Amino acid sequence: MSINMVQGQSIIMEKSEYDFSKVIIGLGWDIREPKKSAIPSLFGDFFRAKEESYDYDLDTFALLLNEKGKIPDLPNDVIYYGNLKSKDSSIEHCGDNLTGQGVGDDEQI
């Protein structure tokens, strides 16, 4: 099953409805192309608006919580690009993608 979400959307996934023995959380993004100036170069660069550029880096992470909702072993129980695998190897991070380039998920846990 795949769920594609949009900004601001949330979902509730009940344990009773889904098999959570294997779950992949993935982020995929594409950087918006810079806007070009609409003013011709007839007046030179003085009237020309600068090109806009956008850099985005999304990051995935997992917090391993105990029954009290606390992280028992910092930093080992935070799985992210700087700590790629949980102690028991049940949770793995695929590594950091700084550009969003490529097809499909750019980062996964």
Buried (B, 14 or more C-beta within 10 A) or exposed (E): EEEEEEEEEEEEEEEEEEEEEEEEEEBBBEEEEEEEEEEEEEEEEEEBEEEEEEEEEEEBBBEBEEEEEEEEEEEEBBBBBEBBEBEEEEBBBBEBBEEBEEEEBBBBB
